[in-house]
């Protein structure tokens, strides 16, 4: 297929099948530019990959609905892929949503954006952000200071997302009033969370009993979003992951939704997709070798 551009005219020549796909991509990119005023390289690759794989043009499905405006960049935060759109819509429709996918797919970031959006619209009274305090393959040793200083390093990604959506003084005030809480998973035991938007991040590093404990904290008018990457389990016994266990136990329950994001939903540097694919191929080869033995 050959594409020729002359001024505002684009000509596509080649087999009919290829021309139809090329036209679909160009029309999709034009719709994206009309709504956003610009076009980034990441979306060009995403549109081409979607059409190439036989899917519909993505932008019509994604749309341009904003979740919230970033206080850091002043840009509107919105889903950037069809998978992310499905994820945010699932949060609106279900009280418990599991988001499973590789790094860079926006699992945590979009969940925090939805939490802040729900809070600002007074759909919930508080936001609770939770993470298992498990070291990612490193020994951090003794951490000085009070309990806040000891657990903050584990919770930093949640702070980062929150600071992108609310000004620092506002966050400080809300935390002092208990309307925003960021805590290790172990601190959830024995509680009931009413009218709360609760997020458990890095859920692959929870155990099955911890996952059950977390899910049973949910009270009236609350939502629980559980995010995790099952390829990055840092537990000594990988099979003990509460996220893996929950996939088996909770499958098919009405009101609970499992959303799976893939490397196509990665919105970080373009190389992140290639890195994820490389690791997946490597793991697949290891499994094949074991099967042949």
C-alpha positions in Angstrom: 0.0 0.0 0.0 1.2 3.5 -0.9 0.1 6.7 0.8 0.7 10.1 -1.0 0.0 13.4 0.7 -0.4 16.6 -1.4 -1.6 19.6 0.6 -4.9 18.6 2.3 -5.4 15.7 -0.1 -4.3 12.1 0.8 -4.3 9.4 -1.8 -4.1 5.7 -0.9 -3.1 3.1 -3.5 -2.9 -0.6 -3.2 -5.1 -3.7 -2.7 -8.7 -2.9 -1.7 -8.4 -4.6 1.7 -5.3 -2.5 2.6 -6.8 0.7 1.2 -10.0 0.3 3.4 -7.9 -0.2 6.5 -5.7 2.8 5.6 -8.7 5.0 5.1 -10.2 3.9 8.4 -7.0 4.8 10.3 -6.8 8.3 8.6 -10.5 9.0 9.3 -10.0 7.9 12.9 -6.9 10.2 13.3 -8.9 13.1 11.8 -11.7 12.7 14.4 -9.1 12.6 17.1 -7.5 15.9 15.9 -10.9 17.6 15.5 -11.7 16.9 19.2 -8.3 17.4 20.7 -6.6 19.9 18.5 -3.4 17.8 18.3 -2.2 14.3 17.5 0.4 12.4 19.5 2.6 9.5 18.3 1.2 7.1 20.8 -2.3 7.4 19.5 -1.2 7.0 15.9 0.4 3.6 16.8 -2.7 2.6 18.8 -5.1 3.4 16.0 -3.0 1.5 13.4 -2.7 -1.5 15.7 -6.4 -1.6 16.4 -7.5 -1.4 12.8 -4.8 -3.9 11.7 -6.1 -6.4 14.2 -9.6 -6.2 12.7 -11.1 -4.1 15.4 -13.3 -1.0 14.9 -11.6 2.4 14.8 -10.9 3.2 18.4 -11.7 6.9 18.8 -15.4 6.6 18.3 -15.5 4.2 21.2 -13.2 6.2 23.4 -14.8 9.6 22.9 -13.6 12.7 24.8 -15.4 12.6 28.1 -13.3 14.1 30.8 -13.0 12.4 34.3 -11.3 15.4 36.0 -8.8 18.1 35.2 -5.2 17.7 36.3 -4.0 20.5 38.7 -0.4 19.8 37.6 -0.8 19.9 33.8 -4.2 21.7 33.5 -5.1 19.0 31.0 -8.3 16.9 31.2 -7.8 13.4 32.4 -9.7 10.9 30.3 -9.4 7.3 29.0 -6.9 7.1 26.1 -7.7 3.5 24.9 -10.8 1.4 24.4 -9.7 -0.8 27.3 -9.4 2.2 29.6 -12.8 3.4 28.5 -14.3 0.0 29.4 -12.5 0.2 32.7 -13.9 3.6 33.7 -17.4 2.7 32.5 -17.2 -0.5 34.6 -16.5 1.6 37.7 -19.7 3.5 37.1 -21.8 0.4 36.6 -20.3 -2.0 39.3 -19.6 -1.6 43.0 -16.5 -3.9 42.9 -14.1 -3.7 39.9 -10.9 -5.7 39.5 -8.5 -4.1 37.0 -5.8 -6.5 35.9 -3.0 -5.5 33.5 0.7 -4.7 33.0 2.5 -1.6 34.1 1.6 1.7 32.4 -2.0 0.9 31.5 -3.5 3.5 33.9 -5.0 1.0 36.4 -4.2 3.1 39.5 -4.2 6.5 37.9 -7.7 6.2 36.4 -9.0 4.7 39.6 -7.8 7.7 41.6 -9.2 10.0 39.0 -12.6 8.4 39.3 -12.3 8.5 43.1 -11.7 12.2 43.1 -14.5 12.7 40.6 -17.0 10.8 42.8 -15.8 12.8 45.9 -16.2 16.2 44.2 -19.7 15.3 43.0 -20.5 14.2 46.5 -21.3 10.6 45.4 -19.1 9.4 48.3 -18.0 11.0 51.5 -14.4 9.9 51.5 -11.6 8.3 49.6 -9.5 5.4 51.0 -6.4 4.3 49.2 -4.8 1.0 50.3 -1.6 -0.9 49.4 0.0 -4.1 50.6 3.4 -3.3 52.2 5.4 -5.8 50.2 8.9 -5.1 49.0 9.4 -5.4 45.3 12.3 -7.9 45.3 14.4 -5.6 47.5 15.3 -5.5 51.1 14.6 -2.0 52.4 15.8 -2.8 55.9 15.0 -0.7 58.9 13.1 2.5 58.1 13.4 5.2 60.8 10.6 7.4 62.0 6.9 6.9 63.0 4.5 4.6 61.3 3.7 7.2 58.6 7.4 7.4 57.7 7.7 3.7 57.6 4.8 3.0 55.2 5.0 6.1 53.0 7.6 4.6 50.6 5.1 1.8 49.7 2.3 4.2 49.2 4.1 6.8 47.1 2.4 6.0 43.8 -0.9 6.7 45.3 0.3 10.1 46.6 1.7 10.9 43.2 -1.6 10.3 41.5 -3.5 12.2 44.1 -1.2 15.2 43.8 -1.9 15.3 40.1 -5.6 15.9 40.7 -5.8 18.0 43.9 -3.7 20.9 45.2 -1.4 20.0 48.0 -3.1 22.2 50.6 -6.4 20.6 49.8 -5.0 17.1 50.1 -3.4 18.0 53.5 -6.7 19.4 54.8 -8.8 16.4 53.6 -6.3 14.0 55.1 -6.3 15.8 58.4 -10.1 15.6 58.4 -10.1 11.9 57.5 -11.8 12.4 54.2 -8.8 11.1 52.3 -6.9 8.2 53.9 -3.9 6.4 52.5 -2.9 3.3 54.5 -1.3 -0.1 54.4 -3.7 -3.0 53.7 -3.1 -4.4 57.2 -4.8 -1.3 58.7 -8.1 -2.2 57.2 -8.9 -5.1 59.5 -12.0 -4.8 61.6 -13.4 -1.7 59.8 -16.6 -1.0 57.8 -16.2 1.6 55.1 -19.5 3.4 54.3 -20.0 5.9 51.5 -16.4 5.5 50.5 -14.5 5.0 47.3 -11.9 2.4 48.2 -8.9 1.5 46.0 -6.5 -1.4 46.7 -3.4 -0.9 44.6 -0.8 -3.7 43.8 -3.4 -6.3 44.8 -1.2 -9.1 43.3 0.9 -8.8 46.5 -2.0 -9.4 48.9 -2.7 -12.9 50.2 -6.0 -14.7 49.8 -7.0 -13.9 53.5 -6.0 -10.3 53.1 -8.1 -10.0 49.9 -11.1 -11.5 51.7 -10.6 -9.2 54.6 -10.4 -6.1 52.3 -13.5 -7.0 50.2 -15.6 -7.6 53.3 -14.9 -4.0 54.6 -17.2 -2.6 52.0 -20.2 -0.8 53.5 -23.3 1.0 52.2 -23.0 3.3 49.2 -19.3 2.3 48.6 -17.2 1.2 45.7 -14.0 -1.0 45.8 -11.5 -0.9 42.9 -8.8 -3.5 43.0 -5.8 -3.1 40.7 -2.9 -5.4 40.1 -0.4 -6.9 37.6 -0.3 -10.7 37.9 3.0 -10.8 36.1 4.7 -8.9 38.9 3.9 -10.8 42.1 6.5 -10.2 44.8 5.2 -12.7 47.3 7.6 -15.6 48.2 4.8 -18.0 47.2 3.4 -16.7 43.9 0.4 -19.0 44.1 -0.7 -17.5 47.4 -1.6 -14.2 45.6 -5.0 -12.9 46.7 -5.6 -11.5 43.2 -5.1 -14.9 41.6 -7.4 -16.5 44.2 -10.1 -13.8 43.7 -10.2 -14.4 40.0 -11.2 -18.0 40.6 -13.5 -17.5 43.6 -15.4 -14.4 42.5 -15.8 -15.1 38.8 -19.4 -14.6 37.6 -20.8 -12.9 40.7 -23.3 -10.2 39.8 -22.0 -6.7 40.7 -18.4 -7.7 40.5 -16.5 -6.9 37.2 -13.1 -8.1 36.1 -11.5 -5.8 33.5 -8.3 -6.9 31.7 -6.0 -4.4 30.2 -3.2 -5.3 27.8 0.0 -3.9 26.4 -2.2 -2.0 23.9 -3.5 0.1 26.8 -0.1 1.2 27.9 0.1 5.0 27.9 3.7 5.5 29.0 6.7 5.6 26.8 6.3 3.6 23.5 9.2 1.3 24.7 7.1 0.1 27.6 4.9 -1.8 25.2 7.9 -3.5 23.7 9.4 -4.3 27.1 6.1 -5.9 28.2 5.9 -7.9 25.0 9.5 -9.1 25.3 9.0 -10.3 28.9 5.8 -12.1 27.9 7.5 -13.9 25.0 10.3 -14.9 27.3 7.9 -16.3 29.9 6.0 -18.1 27.2 9.2 -19.7 25.9 10.1 -20.9 29.5 6.6 -22.5 29.8 7.1 -24.3 26.4 10.5 -25.6 27.4 9.1 -27.0 30.7 6.2 -28.6 28.8 8.6 -30.4 26.4 10.7 -31.9 29.3 
